[in-house]
Amino acid sequence: MSRRGLRDTITDAPGTKLVGLTVSRIDTVGALASEPAAARDRRICIATVFTNAGRKLVGFTLS
């Protein structure tokens, strides 16, 4: 899911469409931490996303 899902989520966001943002590529995706024992299926991740507006680090939760 990570790269394709992140790209689709960014591309389909209303704000993205409003300003005409396009994702060029998603580079490094890495897990920062896991949720506590109560939610072991969740990971907190960060990705480097390149768009027509520049490069950004994007944090997200993968479950």
PyMOL Python script that loads the backbone (N, CA, C, O; Angstrom):
from pymol import cmd

cmd.read_pdbstr("""\
ATOM      1  N   MET A   1       0.820  -1.191   0.000  1.00  0.00           N
ATOM      2  CA  MET A   1       0.000   0.000   0.000  1.00  0.00           C
ATOM      3  C   MET A   1       0.857   1.245   0.000  1.00  0.00           C
ATOM      4  O   MET A   1       0.474   2.224  -0.641  1.00  0.00           O
ATOM      5  N   SER A   2       1.966   1.271   0.661  1.00  0.00           N
ATOM      6  CA  SER A   2       2.591   2.523   1.045  1.00  0.00           C
ATOM      7  C   SER A   2       2.736   3.549  -0.074  1.00  0.00           C
ATOM      8  O   SER A   2       2.151   4.626   0.034  1.00  0.00           O
ATOM      9  N   ARG A   3       3.468   3.279  -1.122  1.00  0.00           N
ATOM     10  CA  ARG A   3       3.672   4.312  -2.149  1.00  0.00           C
ATOM     11  C   ARG A   3       2.429   4.578  -2.988  1.00  0.00           C
ATOM     12  O   ARG A   3       2.032   5.729  -3.168  1.00  0.00           O
ATOM     13  N   ARG A   4       1.824   3.534  -3.492  1.00  0.00           N
ATOM     14  CA  ARG A   4       0.632   3.719  -4.333  1.00  0.00           C
ATOM     15  C   ARG A   4      -0.513   4.343  -3.532  1.00  0.00           C
ATOM     16  O   ARG A   4      -1.171   5.269  -4.006  1.00  0.00           O
ATOM     17  N   GLY A   5      -0.747   3.844  -2.331  1.00  0.00           N
ATOM     18  CA  GLY A   5      -1.808   4.382  -1.493  1.00  0.00           C
ATOM     19  C   GLY A   5      -1.564   5.827  -1.101  1.00  0.00           C
ATOM     20  O   GLY A   5      -2.490   6.637  -1.087  1.00  0.00           O
ATOM     21  N   LEU A   6      -0.318   6.152  -0.783  1.00  0.00           N
ATOM     22  CA  LEU A   6       0.021   7.529  -0.427  1.00  0.00           C
ATOM     23  C   LEU A   6      -0.162   8.451  -1.626  1.00  0.00           C
ATOM     24  O   LEU A   6      -0.710   9.544  -1.489  1.00  0.00           O
ATOM     25  N   ARG A   7       0.291   8.017  -2.802  1.00  0.00           N
ATOM     26  CA  ARG A   7       0.121   8.821  -4.019  1.00  0.00           C
ATOM     27  C   ARG A   7      -1.361   9.053  -4.308  1.00  0.00           C
ATOM     28  O   ARG A   7      -1.765  10.176  -4.609  1.00  0.00           O
ATOM     29  N   ASP A   8      -2.164   8.004  -4.218  1.00  0.00           N
ATOM     30  CA  ASP A   8      -3.609   8.133  -4.479  1.00  0.00           C
ATOM     31  C   ASP A   8      -4.276   9.060  -3.462  1.00  0.00           C
ATOM     32  O   ASP A   8      -5.134   9.865  -3.821  1.00  0.00           O
ATOM     33  N   THR A   9      -3.882   8.945  -2.198  1.00  0.00           N
ATOM     34  CA  THR A   9      -4.460   9.786  -1.153  1.00  0.00           C
ATOM     35  C   THR A   9      -4.137  11.255  -1.398  1.00  0.00           C
ATOM     36  O   THR A   9      -5.012  12.112  -1.275  1.00  0.00           O
ATOM     37  N   ILE A  10      -2.900  11.546  -1.740  1.00  0.00           N
ATOM     38  CA  ILE A  10      -2.508  12.933  -2.013  1.00  0.00           C
ATOM     39  C   ILE A  10      -3.206  13.439  -3.268  1.00  0.00           C
ATOM     40  O   ILE A  10      -3.744  14.547  -3.273  1.00  0.00           O
ATOM     41  N   THR A  11      -3.204  12.648  -4.322  1.00  0.00           N
ATOM     42  CA  THR A  11      -3.791  13.057  -5.603  1.00  0.00           C
ATOM     43  C   THR A  11      -5.292  13.296  -5.483  1.00  0.00           C
ATOM     44  O   THR A  11      -5.819  14.210  -6.117  1.00  0.00           O
ATOM     45  N   ASP A  12      -5.992  12.494  -4.682  1.00  0.00           N
ATOM     46  CA  ASP A  12      -7.447  12.592  -4.567  1.00  0.00           C
ATOM     47  C   ASP A  12      -7.925  13.612  -3.531  1.00  0.00           C
ATOM     48  O   ASP A  12      -9.127  13.850  -3.411  1.00  0.00           O
ATOM     49  N   ALA A  13      -7.007  14.212  -2.788  1.00  0.00           N
ATOM     50  CA  ALA A  13      -7.393  15.186  -1.762  1.00  0.00           C
ATOM     51  C   ALA A  13      -7.968  16.451  -2.404  1.00  0.00           C
ATOM     52  O   ALA A  13      -7.420  16.951  -3.387  1.00  0.00           O
ATOM     53  N   PRO A  14      -9.071  16.971  -1.851  1.00  0.00           N
ATOM     54  CA  PRO A  14      -9.690  18.171  -2.422  1.00  0.00           C
ATOM     55  C   PRO A  14      -8.733  19.362  -2.518  1.00  0.00           C
ATOM     56  O   PRO A  14      -8.762  20.099  -3.503  1.00  0.00           O
ATOM     57  N   GLY A  15      -7.889  19.555  -1.507  1.00  0.00           N
ATOM     58  CA  GLY A  15      -6.937  20.664  -1.525  1.00  0.00           C
ATOM     59  C   GLY A  15      -5.917  20.535  -2.641  1.00  0.00           C
ATOM     60  O   GLY A  15      -5.504  21.530  -3.237  1.00  0.00           O
ATOM     61  N   THR A  16      -5.515  19.310  -2.917  1.00  0.00           N
ATOM     62  CA  THR A  16      -4.567  19.059  -3.995  1.00  0.00           C
ATOM     63  C   THR A  16      -5.155  19.464  -5.333  1.00  0.00           C
ATOM     64  O   THR A  16      -4.498  20.116  -6.144  1.00  0.00           O
ATOM     65  N   LYS A  17      -6.390  19.072  -5.551  1.00  0.00           N
ATOM     66  CA  LYS A  17      -7.069  19.421  -6.809  1.00  0.00           C
ATOM     67  C   LYS A  17      -7.294  20.920  -6.915  1.00  0.00           C
ATOM     68  O   LYS A  17      -7.200  21.491  -8.002  1.00  0.00           O
ATOM     69  N   LEU A  18      -7.591  21.559  -5.790  1.00  0.00           N
ATOM     70  CA  LEU A  18      -7.864  22.996  -5.773  1.00  0.00           C
ATOM     71  C   LEU A  18      -6.651  23.815  -6.219  1.00  0.00           C
ATOM     72  O   LEU A  18      -6.795  24.783  -6.965  1.00  0.00           O
ATOM     73  N   VAL A  19      -5.463  23.428  -5.765  1.00  0.00           N
ATOM     74  CA  VAL A  19      -4.262  24.197  -6.098  1.00  0.00           C
ATOM     75  C   VAL A  19      -3.494  23.628  -7.292  1.00  0.00           C
ATOM     76  O   VAL A  19      -2.496  24.210  -7.717  1.00  0.00           O
ATOM     77  N   GLY A  20      -3.947  22.502  -7.832  1.00  0.00           N
ATOM     78  CA  GLY A  20      -3.292  21.917  -8.999  1.00  0.00           C
ATOM     79  C   GLY A  20      -1.994  21.202  -8.692  1.00  0.00           C
ATOM     80  O   GLY A  20      -1.105  21.137  -9.542  1.00  0.00           O
ATOM     81  N   LEU A  21      -1.873  20.669  -7.499  1.00  0.00           N
ATOM     82  CA  LEU A  21      -0.670  19.947  -7.090  1.00  0.00           C
ATOM     83  C   LEU A  21      -0.607  18.590  -7.771  1.00  0.00           C
ATOM     84  O   LEU A  21      -1.612  17.885  -7.856  1.00  0.00           O
ATOM     85  N   THR A  22       0.563  18.227  -8.252  1.00  0.00           N
ATOM     86  CA  THR A  22       0.754  16.897  -8.835  1.00  0.00           C
ATOM     87  C   THR A  22       1.962  16.236  -8.186  1.00  0.00           C
ATOM     88  O   THR A  22       2.969  16.889  -7.912  1.00  0.00           O
ATOM     89  N   VAL A  23       1.850  14.946  -7.945  1.00  0.00           N
ATOM     90  CA  VAL A  23       2.941  14.182  -7.346  1.00  0.00           C
ATOM     91  C   VAL A  23       3.842  13.683  -8.464  1.00  0.00           C
ATOM     92  O   VAL A  23       3.400  12.969  -9.363  1.00  0.00           O
ATOM     93  N   SER A  24       5.110  14.067  -8.398  1.00  0.00           N
ATOM     94  CA  SER A  24       6.091  13.610  -9.379  1.00  0.00           C
ATOM     95  C   SER A  24       6.612  12.229  -9.020  1.00  0.00           C
ATOM     96  O   SER A  24       6.651  11.323  -9.853  1.00  0.00           O
ATOM     97  N   ARG A  25       7.014  12.086  -7.752  1.00  0.00           N
ATOM     98  CA  ARG A  25       7.494  10.780  -7.284  1.00  0.00           C
ATOM     99  C   ARG A  25       7.502  10.744  -5.772  1.00  0.00           C
ATOM    100  O   ARG A  25       7.514  11.777  -5.101  1.00  0.00           O
ATOM    101  N   ILE A  26       7.495   9.551  -5.264  1.00  0.00           N
ATOM    102  CA  ILE A  26       7.613   9.325  -3.826  1.00  0.00           C
ATOM    103  C   ILE A  26       8.897   8.555  -3.631  1.00  0.00           C
ATOM    104  O   ILE A  26       9.066   7.450  -4.146  1.00  0.00           O
ATOM    105  N   ASP A  27       9.803   9.161  -2.874  1.00  0.00           N
ATOM    106  CA  ASP A  27      11.125   8.568  -2.689  1.00  0.00           C
ATOM    107  C   ASP A  27      11.122   7.678  -1.451  1.00  0.00           C
ATOM    108  O   ASP A  27      10.366   6.707  -1.403  1.00  0.00           O
ATOM    109  N   THR A  28      11.908   7.969  -0.497  1.00  0.00           N
ATOM    110  CA  THR A  28      12.083   7.151   0.687  1.00  0.00           C
ATOM    111  C   THR A  28      10.807   7.062   1.523  1.00  0.00           C
ATOM    112  O   THR A  28      10.197   8.080   1.847  1.00  0.00           O
ATOM    113  N   VAL A  29      10.413   5.843   1.865  1.00  0.00           N
ATOM    114  CA  VAL A  29       9.299   5.601   2.785  1.00  0.00           C
ATOM    115  C   VAL A  29       9.859   4.772   3.926  1.00  0.00           C
ATOM    116  O   VAL A  29      10.458   3.720   3.703  1.00  0.00           O
ATOM    117  N   GLY A  30       9.664   5.247   5.147  1.00  0.00           N
ATOM    118  CA  GLY A  30      10.192   4.510   6.284  1.00  0.00           C
ATOM    119  C   GLY A  30       9.261   4.555   7.472  1.00  0.00           C
ATOM    120  O   GLY A  30       8.498   5.505   7.648  1.00  0.00           O
ATOM    121  N   ALA A  31       9.332   3.515   8.287  1.00  0.00           N
ATOM    122  CA  ALA A  31       8.530   3.454   9.511  1.00  0.00           C
ATOM    123  C   ALA A  31       9.300   4.140  10.630  1.00  0.00           C
ATOM    124  O   ALA A  31      10.480   3.861  10.846  1.00  0.00           O
ATOM    125  N   LEU A  32       8.628   5.033  11.335  1.00  0.00           N
ATOM    126  CA  LEU A  32       9.244   5.722  12.468  1.00  0.00           C
ATOM    127  C   LEU A  32       9.017   4.972  13.767  1.00  0.00           C
ATOM    128  O   LEU A  32       9.911   4.876  14.608  1.00  0.00           O
ATOM    129  N   ALA A  33       7.802   4.436  13.923  1.00  0.00           N
ATOM    130  CA  ALA A  33       7.457   3.766  15.173  1.00  0.00           C
ATOM    131  C   ALA A  33       6.242   2.882  14.965  1.00  0.00           C
ATOM    132  O   ALA A  33       5.518   3.010  13.977  1.00  0.00           O
ATOM    133  N   SER A  34       6.034   1.991  15.905  1.00  0.00           N
ATOM    134  CA  SER A  34       4.829   1.163  15.933  1.00  0.00           C
ATOM    135  C   SER A  34       3.944   1.657  17.051  1.00  0.00           C
ATOM    136  O   SER A  34       4.425   2.198  18.047  1.00  0.00           O
ATOM    137  N   GLU A  35       2.647   1.469  16.883  1.00  0.00           N
ATOM    138  CA  GLU A  35       1.704   1.848  17.928  1.00  0.00           C
ATOM    139  C   GLU A  35       1.879   0.901  19.118  1.00  0.00           C
ATOM    140  O   GLU A  35       2.492  -0.158  18.982  1.00  0.00           O
ATOM    141  N   PRO A  36       1.350   1.272  20.267  1.00  0.00           N
ATOM    142  CA  PRO A  36       1.432   0.398  21.448  1.00  0.00           C
ATOM    143  C   PRO A  36       0.778  -0.966  21.207  1.00  0.00           C
ATOM    144  O   PRO A  36       0.148  -1.188  20.172  1.00  0.00           O
ATOM    145  N   ALA A  37       0.929  -1.837  22.137  1.00  0.00           N
ATOM    146  CA  ALA A  37       0.435  -3.210  22.018  1.00  0.00           C
ATOM    147  C   ALA A  37      -1.048  -3.294  21.666  1.00  0.00           C
ATOM    148  O   ALA A  37      -1.477  -4.275  21.059  1.00  0.00           O
ATOM    149  N   ALA A  38      -1.827  -2.300  22.031  1.00  0.00           N
ATOM    150  CA  ALA A  38      -3.266  -2.324  21.756  1.00  0.00           C
ATOM    151  C   ALA A  38      -3.565  -2.228  20.253  1.00  0.00           C
ATOM    152  O   ALA A  38      -4.631  -2.654  19.809  1.00  0.00           O
ATOM    153  N   ALA A  39      -2.640  -1.679  19.478  1.00  0.00           N
ATOM    154  CA  ALA A  39      -2.865  -1.502  18.042  1.00  0.00           C
ATOM    155  C   ALA A  39      -1.615  -1.896  17.254  1.00  0.00           C
ATOM    156  O   ALA A  39      -1.003  -1.061  16.587  1.00  0.00           O
ATOM    157  N   ARG A  40      -1.255  -3.133  17.334  1.00  0.00           N
ATOM    158  CA  ARG A  40      -0.012  -3.592  16.705  1.00  0.00           C
ATOM    159  C   ARG A  40      -0.004  -3.500  15.185  1.00  0.00           C
ATOM    160  O   ARG A  40       1.062  -3.520  14.569  1.00  0.00           O
ATOM    161  N   ASP A  41      -1.171  -3.402  14.580  1.00  0.00           N
ATOM    162  CA  ASP A  41      -1.240  -3.375  13.129  1.00  0.00           C
ATOM    163  C   ASP A  41      -1.062  -1.972  12.551  1.00  0.00           C
ATOM    164  O   ASP A  41      -1.256  -1.781  11.351  1.00  0.00           O
ATOM    165  N   ARG A  42      -0.702  -0.999  13.365  1.00  0.00           N
ATOM    166  CA  ARG A  42      -0.490   0.377  12.898  1.00  0.00           C
ATOM    167  C   ARG A  42       0.983   0.753  12.984  1.00  0.00           C
ATOM    168  O   ARG A  42       1.673   0.413  13.945  1.00  0.00           O
ATOM    169  N   ARG A  43       1.452   1.463  11.957  1.00  0.00           N
ATOM    170  CA  ARG A  43       2.815   1.985  11.964  1.00  0.00           C
ATOM    171  C   ARG A  43       2.780   3.464  11.608  1.00  0.00           C
ATOM    172  O   ARG A  43       2.028   3.876  10.724  1.00  0.00           O
ATOM    173  N   ILE A  44       3.576   4.249  12.281  1.00  0.00           N
ATOM    174  CA  ILE A  44       3.720   5.665  11.949  1.00  0.00           C
ATOM    175  C   ILE A  44       4.881   5.765  10.973  1.00  0.00           C
ATOM    176  O   ILE A  44       5.996   5.340  11.275  1.00  0.00           O
ATOM    177  N   CYS A  45       4.610   6.333   9.796  1.00  0.00           N
ATOM    178  CA  CYS A  45       5.596   6.355   8.722  1.00  0.00           C
ATOM    179  C   CYS A  45       5.866   7.776   8.238  1.00  0.00           C
ATOM    180  O   CYS A  45       5.117   8.706   8.541  1.00  0.00           O
ATOM    181  N   ILE A  46       6.939   7.922   7.490  1.00  0.00           N
ATOM    182  CA  ILE A  46       7.281   9.192   6.865  1.00  0.00           C
ATOM    183  C   ILE A  46       7.793   8.893   5.461  1.00  0.00           C
ATOM    184  O   ILE A  46       8.466   7.887   5.233  1.00  0.00           O
ATOM    185  N   ALA A  47       7.465   9.779   4.527  1.00  0.00           N
ATOM    186  CA  ALA A  47       7.899   9.598   3.140  1.00  0.00           C
ATOM    187  C   ALA A  47       8.376  10.935   2.576  1.00  0.00           C
ATOM    188  O   ALA A  47       7.888  11.995   2.968  1.00  0.00           O
ATOM    189  N   THR A  48       9.320  10.871   1.667  1.00  0.00           N
ATOM    190  CA  THR A  48       9.756  12.052   0.936  1.00  0.00           C
ATOM    191  C   THR A  48       8.949  12.100  -0.352  1.00  0.00           C
ATOM    192  O   THR A  48       9.039  11.196  -1.183  1.00  0.00           O
ATOM    193  N   VAL A  49       8.157  13.162  -0.514  1.00  0.00           N
ATOM    194  CA  VAL A  49       7.267  13.298  -1.661  1.00  0.00           C
ATOM    195  C   VAL A  49       7.710  14.497  -2.500  1.00  0.00           C
ATOM    196  O   VAL A  49       7.866  15.603  -1.982  1.00  0.00           O
ATOM    197  N   PHE A  50       7.910  14.270  -3.788  1.00  0.00           N
ATOM    198  CA  PHE A  50       8.271  15.332  -4.720  1.00  0.00           C
ATOM    199  C   PHE A  50       7.035  15.709  -5.532  1.00  0.00           C
ATOM    200  O   PHE A  50       6.382  14.848  -6.122  1.00  0.00           O
ATOM    201  N   THR A  51       6.720  17.011  -5.556  1.00  0.00           N
ATOM    202  CA  THR A  51       5.557  17.505  -6.294  1.00  0.00           C
ATOM    203  C   THR A  51       5.996  18.670  -7.190  1.00  0.00           C
ATOM    204  O   THR A  51       7.159  19.071  -7.190  1.00  0.00           O
ATOM    205  N   ASN A  52       5.046  19.193  -7.941  1.00  0.00           N
ATOM    206  CA  ASN A  52       5.339  20.354  -8.764  1.00  0.00           C
ATOM    207  C   ASN A  52       5.565  21.610  -7.909  1.00  0.00           C
ATOM    208  O   ASN A  52       5.940  22.655  -8.440  1.00  0.00           O
ATOM    209  N   ALA A  53       5.340  21.516  -6.591  1.00  0.00           N
ATOM    210  CA  ALA A  53       5.571  22.630  -5.677  1.00  0.00           C
ATOM    211  C   ALA A  53       6.836  22.429  -4.846  1.00  0.00           C
ATOM    212  O   ALA A  53       7.157  23.275  -4.012  1.00  0.00           O
ATOM    213  N   GLY A  54       7.559  21.331  -5.054  1.00  0.00           N
ATOM    214  CA  GLY A  54       8.786  21.073  -4.310  1.00  0.00           C
ATOM    215  C   GLY A  54       8.752  19.749  -3.569  1.00  0.00           C
ATOM    216  O   GLY A  54       7.904  18.893  -3.822  1.00  0.00           O
ATOM    217  N   ARG A  55       9.702  19.600  -2.644  1.00  0.00           N
ATOM    218  CA  ARG A  55       9.856  18.363  -1.878  1.00  0.00           C
ATOM    219  C   ARG A  55       9.324  18.574  -0.475  1.00  0.00           C
ATOM    220  O   ARG A  55       9.554  19.617   0.137  1.00  0.00           O
ATOM    221  N   LYS A  56       8.607  17.573   0.037  1.00  0.00           N
ATOM    222  CA  LYS A  56       8.062  17.628   1.389  1.00  0.00           C
ATOM    223  C   LYS A  56       8.221  16.277   2.062  1.00  0.00           C
ATOM    224  O   LYS A  56       8.180  15.233   1.412  1.00  0.00           O
ATOM    225  N   LEU A  57       8.403  16.313   3.373  1.00  0.00           N
ATOM    226  CA  LEU A  57       8.332  15.103   4.183  1.00  0.00           C
ATOM    227  C   LEU A  57       6.887  14.976   4.641  1.00  0.00           C
ATOM    228  O   LEU A  57       6.329  15.902   5.229  1.00  0.00           O
ATOM    229  N   VAL A  58       6.293  13.836   4.373  1.00  0.00           N
ATOM    230  CA  VAL A  58       4.880  13.615   4.687  1.00  0.00           C
ATOM    231  C   VAL A  58       4.770  12.481   5.700  1.00  0.00           C
ATOM    232  O   VAL A  58       5.243  11.372   5.454  1.00  0.00           O
ATOM    233  N   GLY A  59       4.158  12.758   6.816  1.00  0.00           N
ATOM    234  CA  GLY A  59       3.927  11.740   7.830  1.00  0.00           C
ATOM    235  C   GLY A  59       2.547  11.124   7.655  1.00  0.00           C
ATOM    236  O   GLY A  59       1.599  11.817   7.285  1.00  0.00           O
ATOM    237  N   PHE A  60       2.427   9.826   7.918  1.00  0.00           N
ATOM    238  CA  PHE A  60       1.139   9.153   7.788  1.00  0.00           C
ATOM    239  C   PHE A  60       1.126   7.902   8.647  1.00  0.00           C
ATOM    240  O   PHE A  60       2.176   7.395   9.043  1.00  0.00           O
ATOM    241  N   THR A  61      -0.068   7.410   8.930  1.00  0.00           N
ATOM    242  CA  THR A  61      -0.229   6.179   9.695  1.00  0.00           C
ATOM    243  C   THR A  61      -0.642   5.069   8.750  1.00  0.00           C
ATOM    244  O   THR A  61      -1.616   5.205   8.010  1.00  0.00           O
ATOM    245  N   LEU A  62       0.088   3.985   8.774  1.00  0.00           N
ATOM    246  CA  LEU A  62      -0.192   2.835   7.921  1.00  0.00           C
ATOM    247  C   LEU A  62      -0.828   1.753   8.777  1.00  0.00           C
ATOM    248  O   LEU A  62      -0.255   1.328   9.780  1.00  0.00           O
ATOM    249  N   SER A  63      -2.016   1.308   8.377  1.00  0.00           N
ATOM    250  CA  SER A  63      -2.669   0.248   9.158  1.00  0.00           C
ATOM    251  C   SER A  63      -3.157  -0.846   8.256  1.00  0.00           C
ATOM    252  O   SER A  63      -3.733  -1.826   8.728  1.00  0.00           O
TER     253      SER A  63
END
""", "prot")
cmd.dss("prot")
cmd.show_as("cartoon", "prot")
cmd.util.cbc("prot")
cmd.orient("prot")
